[in-house]
Amino acid sequence: MTPEHAPDTYVGLAEDEAERLARNRGWRVVRSLPPGSIITMEYLEGRINFEVEEGVVTRSWLG
């Protein structure tokens, strides 16, 4: 089951704050990636992804 929080609520937060908040909200897997990372496109329920630049979340998406 996926928590009901919009991914955009994490944009602009410090990486550690965003990860802590996501886990407190029930996300099972929290993945932080640098901009331009090569990733697979498989969808994993319960995972939230953060693109992090200079310690700040610049983008967030599910799966």
MOPAC internal coordinates of N, CA, C and O (Angstrom, degrees):
PM7 1SCF
backbone

  N    0.0000 0     0.00 0     0.00 0    0    0    0
  C    1.4481 1     0.00 0     0.00 0    1    0    0
  C    1.5233 1   109.29 1     0.00 0    2    1    0
  O    1.2310 1   120.36 1   -40.12 1    3    2    1
  N    1.3131 1   116.92 1   139.88 1    3    2    1
  C    1.4518 1   123.36 1  -178.36 1    5    3    2
  C    1.5285 1   109.97 1  -100.72 1    6    5    3
  O    1.2310 1   119.55 1   -48.07 1    7    6    5
  N    1.3215 1   118.46 1   131.93 1    7    6    5
  C    1.4693 1   120.25 1   175.54 1    9    7    6
  C    1.5284 1   111.10 1   -59.12 1   10    9    7
  O    1.2310 1   120.65 1   -26.06 1   11   10    9
  N    1.3048 1   116.36 1   153.94 1   11   10    9
  C    1.4621 1   122.77 1  -175.06 1   13   11   10
  C    1.5251 1   112.82 1   -95.80 1   14   13   11
  O    1.2310 1   119.27 1  -129.98 1   15   14   13
  N    1.3104 1   119.00 1    50.02 1   15   14   13
  C    1.4540 1   122.19 1   179.18 1   17   15   14
  C    1.5265 1   108.85 1  -118.13 1   18   17   15
  O    1.2310 1   120.88 1   -45.23 1   19   18   17
  N    1.3223 1   115.93 1   134.77 1   19   18   17
  C    1.4583 1   120.99 1  -179.45 1   21   19   18
  C    1.5242 1   110.25 1   -66.07 1   22   21   19
  O    1.2310 1   119.74 1   -48.08 1   23   22   21
  N    1.3182 1   118.09 1   131.92 1   23   22   21
  C    1.4634 1   121.28 1  -179.99 1   25   23   22
  C    1.5281 1   113.31 1   -57.78 1   26   25   23
  O    1.2310 1   119.92 1   149.13 1   27   26   25
  N    1.3217 1   117.76 1   -30.87 1   27   26   25
  C    1.4651 1   121.07 1  -177.78 1   29   27   26
  C    1.5237 1   113.28 1   -64.02 1   30   29   27
  O    1.2310 1   119.83 1   163.03 1   31   30   29
  N    1.3318 1   117.93 1   -16.97 1   31   30   29
  C    1.4702 1   119.96 1  -179.13 1   33   31   30
  C    1.5254 1   111.95 1   -68.25 1   34   33   31
  O    1.2310 1   119.60 1   167.20 1   35   34   33
  N    1.3374 1   118.38 1   -12.80 1   35   34   33
  C    1.4583 1   121.96 1  -178.93 1   37   35   34
  C    1.5256 1   112.88 1   -94.67 1   38   37   35
  O    1.2310 1   120.23 1   162.58 1   39   38   37
  N    1.3275 1   117.16 1   -17.42 1   39   38   37
  C    1.4627 1   121.54 1  -177.88 1   41   39   38
  C    1.5305 1   109.38 1   -64.75 1   42   41   39
  O    1.2310 1   121.33 1   -49.50 1   43   42   41
  N    1.3337 1   115.06 1   130.50 1   43   42   41
  C    1.4561 1   121.82 1  -179.65 1   45   43   42
  C    1.5155 1   113.80 1    96.94 1   46   45   43
  O    1.2310 1   120.36 1   168.54 1   47   46   45
  N    1.3341 1   116.92 1   -11.46 1   47   46   45
  C    1.4622 1   120.56 1   178.31 1   49   47   46
  C    1.5236 1   110.69 1   -83.49 1   50   49   47
  O    1.2310 1   120.84 1   -25.28 1   51   50   49
  N    1.3269 1   116.00 1   154.72 1   51   50   49
  C    1.4654 1   120.42 1   172.28 1   53   51   50
  C    1.5254 1   107.64 1   -64.67 1   54   53   51
  O    1.2310 1   120.44 1   -32.82 1   55   54   53
  N    1.3251 1   116.77 1   147.18 1   55   54   53
  C    1.4584 1   122.13 1  -176.28 1   57   55   54
  C    1.5247 1   112.36 1   -53.26 1   58   57   55
  O    1.2310 1   119.82 1   130.26 1   59   58   57
  N    1.3295 1   117.96 1   -49.74 1   59   58   57
  C    1.4599 1   120.09 1  -177.26 1   61   59   58
  C    1.5249 1   111.91 1   -65.57 1   62   61   59
  O    1.2310 1   120.13 1   142.79 1   63   62   61
  N    1.3231 1   117.36 1   -37.21 1   63   62   61
  C    1.4622 1   121.35 1   177.71 1   65   63   62
  C    1.5311 1   110.64 1   -65.77 1   66   65   63
  O    1.2310 1   120.44 1   136.73 1   67   66   65
  N    1.3339 1   116.76 1   -43.27 1   67   66   65
  C    1.4623 1   121.46 1   179.85 1   69   67   66
  C    1.5279 1   110.74 1   -64.04 1   70   69   67
  O    1.2310 1   120.10 1   136.26 1   71   70   69
  N    1.3313 1   117.41 1   -43.74 1   71   70   69
  C    1.4640 1   120.94 1   179.22 1   73   71   70
  C    1.5268 1   110.91 1   -63.11 1   74   73   71
  O    1.2310 1   120.20 1   135.96 1   75   74   73
  N    1.3167 1   117.21 1   -44.04 1   75   74   73
  C    1.4676 1   121.33 1   179.69 1   77   75   74
  C    1.5314 1   110.63 1   -62.73 1   78   77   75
  O    1.2310 1   120.42 1   134.72 1   79   78   77
  N    1.3257 1   116.81 1   -45.28 1   79   78   77
  C    1.4472 1   121.90 1   179.76 1   81   79   78
  C    1.5305 1   111.15 1   -62.88 1   82   81   79
  O    1.2310 1   120.44 1   136.26 1   83   82   81
  N    1.3298 1   116.76 1   -43.74 1   83   82   81
  C    1.4632 1   120.94 1   179.73 1   85   83   82
  C    1.5248 1   111.30 1   -61.40 1   86   85   83
  O    1.2310 1   120.12 1   135.74 1   87   86   85
  N    1.3203 1   117.38 1   -44.26 1   87   86   85
  C    1.4684 1   120.26 1   178.64 1   89   87   86
  C    1.5319 1   110.98 1   -65.33 1   90   89   87
  O    1.2310 1   120.11 1   139.73 1   91   90   89
  N    1.3220 1   117.40 1   -40.27 1   91   90   89
  C    1.4660 1   121.02 1   177.38 1   93   91   90
  C    1.5245 1   111.51 1   -63.75 1   94   93   91
  O    1.2310 1   120.51 1   150.30 1   95   94   93
  N    1.3200 1   116.64 1   -29.70 1   95   94   93
  C    1.4665 1   121.27 1   179.02 1   97   95   94
  C    1.5272 1   112.76 1   -83.64 1   98   97   95
  O    1.2310 1   120.20 1   176.87 1   99   98   97
  N    1.3278 1   117.22 1    -3.13 1   99   98   97
  C    1.4554 1   119.97 1   174.05 1  101   99   98
  C    1.5118 1   117.81 1   105.52 1  102  101   99
  O    1.2310 1   119.92 1  -173.53 1  103  102  101
  N    1.3388 1   117.75 1     6.47 1  103  102  101
  C    1.4660 1   118.77 1   176.85 1  105  103  102
  C    1.5202 1   108.81 1   -71.19 1  106  105  103
  O    1.2310 1   120.46 1   -53.35 1  107  106  105
  N    1.3245 1   116.72 1   126.65 1  107  106  105
  C    1.4692 1   121.38 1  -179.04 1  109  107  106
  C    1.5207 1   111.65 1   -74.08 1  110  109  107
  O    1.2310 1   120.65 1   139.76 1  111  110  109
  N    1.3246 1   116.36 1   -40.24 1  111  110  109
  C    1.4651 1   121.05 1  -177.92 1  113  111  110
  C    1.5252 1   108.48 1  -124.25 1  114  113  111
  O    1.2310 1   121.05 1   -54.30 1  115  114  113
  N    1.3186 1   115.60 1   125.70 1  115  114  113
  C    1.4627 1   122.08 1   177.14 1  117  115  114
  C    1.5253 1   106.70 1  -119.24 1  118  117  115
  O    1.2310 1   120.86 1   -60.27 1  119  118  117
  N    1.3301 1   115.95 1   119.73 1  119  118  117
  C    1.4676 1   119.79 1  -176.14 1  121  119  118
  C    1.5179 1   109.18 1  -119.46 1  122  121  119
  O    1.2310 1   120.57 1   -55.68 1  123  122  121
  N    1.3339 1   116.51 1   124.32 1  123  122  121
  C    1.4690 1   122.89 1   176.90 1  125  123  122
  C    1.5168 1   108.97 1  -107.09 1  126  125  123
  O    1.2310 1   121.12 1   -46.80 1  127  126  125
  N    1.3192 1   115.47 1   133.20 1  127  126  125
  C    1.4584 1   121.60 1  -175.72 1  129  127  126
  C    1.5235 1   110.46 1  -133.90 1  130  129  127
  O    1.2310 1   120.06 1   -34.21 1  131  130  129
  N    1.3273 1   117.48 1   145.79 1  131  130  129
  C    1.4610 1   119.35 1   173.03 1  133  131  130
  C    1.5310 1   109.89 1   -74.50 1  134  133  131
  O    1.2310 1   119.81 1   -22.25 1  135  134  133
  N    1.3379 1   117.97 1   157.75 1  135  134  133
  C    1.4681 1   120.92 1   178.83 1  137  135  134
  C    1.5242 1   111.31 1   -55.79 1  138  137  135
  O    1.2310 1   121.13 1   -40.68 1  139  138  137
  N    1.3289 1   115.45 1   139.32 1  139  138  137
  C    1.4528 1   120.81 1   176.37 1  141  139  138
  C    1.5202 1   115.31 1    79.66 1  142  141  139
  O    1.2310 1   120.02 1  -170.53 1  143  142  141
  N    1.3181 1   117.56 1     9.47 1  143  142  141
  C    1.4706 1   120.45 1   179.60 1  145  143  142
  C    1.5219 1   110.50 1   -62.08 1  146  145  143
  O    1.2310 1   121.33 1   -37.16 1  147  146  145
  N    1.3046 1   115.06 1   142.84 1  147  146  145
  C    1.4590 1   120.76 1   175.54 1  149  147  146
  C    1.5233 1   106.91 1   -89.52 1  150  149  147
  O    1.2310 1   120.95 1   -60.09 1  151  150  149
  N    1.3244 1   115.79 1   119.91 1  151  150  149
  C    1.4631 1   120.83 1  -179.02 1  153  151  150
  C    1.5192 1   109.48 1  -133.02 1  154  153  151
  O    1.2310 1   120.94 1   -21.18 1  155  154  153
  N    1.3178 1   115.81 1   158.82 1  155  154  153
  C    1.4605 1   119.80 1   174.35 1  157  155  154
  C    1.5192 1   108.37 1   -77.92 1  158  157  155
  O    1.2310 1   120.26 1   -20.21 1  159  158  157
  N    1.3017 1   117.11 1   159.79 1  159  158  157
  C    1.4610 1   121.81 1  -175.38 1  161  159  158
  C    1.5298 1   112.38 1  -100.04 1  162  161  159
  O    1.2310 1   119.74 1  -165.46 1  163  162  161
  N    1.3321 1   118.10 1    14.54 1  163  162  161
  C    1.4630 1   117.94 1   179.23 1  165  163  162
  C    1.5204 1   109.99 1   -68.77 1  166  165  163
  O    1.2310 1   121.27 1   -37.58 1  167  166  165
  N    1.3221 1   115.17 1   142.42 1  167  166  165
  C    1.4579 1   120.77 1  -179.54 1  169  167  166
  C    1.5260 1   108.19 1   -92.64 1  170  169  167
  O    1.2310 1   120.55 1   -50.46 1  171  170  169
  N    1.3132 1   116.55 1   129.54 1  171  170  169
  C    1.4568 1   122.08 1   178.13 1  173  171  170
  C    1.5210 1   107.88 1  -121.21 1  174  173  171
  O    1.2310 1   120.53 1   -69.60 1  175  174  173
  N    1.3289 1   116.58 1   110.40 1  175  174  173
  C    1.4616 1   120.48 1   179.15 1  177  175  174
  C    1.5180 1   109.14 1   -60.50 1  178  177  175
  O    1.2310 1   120.53 1   -41.92 1  179  178  177
  N    1.3171 1   116.60 1   138.08 1  179  178  177
  C    1.4555 1   121.24 1   179.36 1  181  179  178
  C    1.5172 1   114.31 1    88.53 1  182  181  179
  O    1.2310 1   120.44 1  -173.22 1  183  182  181
  N    1.3573 1   116.77 1     6.78 1  183  182  181
  C    1.4674 1   120.15 1   178.92 1  185  183  182
  C    1.5224 1   109.57 1  -112.82 1  186  185  183
  O    1.2310 1   121.39 1   -41.19 1  187  186  185
  N    1.3259 1   114.94 1   138.81 1  187  186  185
  C    1.4562 1   121.31 1   171.98 1  189  187  186
  C    1.5258 1   107.07 1  -121.68 1  190  189  187
  O    1.2310 1   121.29 1   -40.29 1  191  190  189
  N    1.3115 1   115.13 1   139.71 1  191  190  189
  C    1.4653 1   122.03 1  -177.89 1  193  191  190
  C    1.5170 1   109.88 1  -112.72 1  194  193  191
  O    1.2310 1   121.19 1   -40.81 1  195  194  193
  N    1.3156 1   115.32 1   139.19 1  195  194  193
  C    1.4639 1   121.54 1   175.51 1  197  195  194
  C    1.5139 1   108.77 1  -121.54 1  198  197  195
  O    1.2310 1   120.60 1   -48.42 1  199  198  197
  N    1.3241 1   116.46 1   131.58 1  199  198  197
  C    1.4536 1   120.85 1   167.62 1  201  199  198
  C    1.5251 1   105.07 1   -94.08 1  202  201  199
  O    1.2310 1   120.97 1   -55.42 1  203  202  201
  N    1.3279 1   115.74 1   124.58 1  203  202  201
  C    1.4604 1   120.72 1  -172.08 1  205  203  202
  C    1.5257 1   109.85 1  -121.23 1  206  205  203
  O    1.2310 1   121.51 1   -52.26 1  207  206  205
  N    1.3303 1   114.72 1   127.74 1  207  206  205
  C    1.4594 1   121.02 1   177.61 1  209  207  206
  C    1.5237 1   108.39 1  -127.39 1  210  209  207
  O    1.2310 1   121.01 1   -57.03 1  211  210  209
  N    1.3198 1   115.68 1   122.97 1  211  210  209
  C    1.4696 1   122.67 1  -179.14 1  213  211  210
  C    1.5258 1   111.95 1    53.39 1  214  213  211
  O    1.2310 1   121.14 1  -140.15 1  215  214  213
  N    1.3484 1   115.42 1    39.85 1  215  214  213
  C    1.4584 1   121.44 1   175.05 1  217  215  214
  C    1.5115 1   116.20 1    80.94 1  218  217  215
  O    1.2310 1   120.23 1  -173.62 1  219  218  217
  N    1.3457 1   117.17 1     6.38 1  219  218  217
  C    1.4596 1   121.44 1  -178.26 1  221  219  218
  C    1.5319 1   109.54 1  -123.20 1  222  221  219
  O    1.2310 1   120.53 1   -42.92 1  223  222  221
  N    1.3286 1   116.59 1   137.08 1  223  222  221
  C    1.4648 1   121.58 1   177.80 1  225  223  222
  C    1.5271 1   108.77 1   -70.86 1  226  225  223
  O    1.2310 1   120.73 1   -58.00 1  227  226  225
  N    1.3378 1   116.20 1   122.00 1  227  226  225
  C    1.4609 1   121.44 1  -179.47 1  229  227  226
  C    1.5215 1   112.43 1  -107.34 1  230  229  227
  O    1.2310 1   120.95 1   165.04 1  231  230  229
  N    1.3445 1   115.79 1   -14.96 1  231  230  229
  C    1.4680 1   121.06 1  -179.51 1  233  231  230
  C    1.5128 1   107.70 1  -157.88 1  234  233  231
  O    1.2310 1   120.43 1   -31.59 1  235  234  233
  N    1.3303 1   116.78 1   148.41 1  235  234  233
  C    1.4496 1   120.96 1   179.11 1  237  235  234
  C    1.5263 1   109.26 1  -145.85 1  238  237  235
  O    1.2310 1   120.77 1   -40.86 1  239  238  237
  N    1.3448 1   116.13 1   139.14 1  239  238  237
  C    1.4662 1   119.64 1   179.58 1  241  239  238
  C    1.5309 1   108.58 1  -151.17 1  242  241  239
  O    1.2310 1   121.39 1   -18.77 1  243  242  241
  N    1.3085 1   114.95 1   161.23 1  243  242  241
  C    1.4614 1   121.48 1  -177.54 1  245  243  242
  C    1.5207 1   111.22 1   -91.21 1  246  245  243
  O    1.2310 1   121.52 1   -23.50 1  247  246  245
  N    1.3166 1   114.70 1   156.50 1  247  246  245
  C    1.4562 1   122.00 1   173.26 1  249  247  246
  C    1.4542 1   113.08 1    95.42 1  250  249  247
  O    1.2310 1   120.10 1   180.00 1  251  250  249

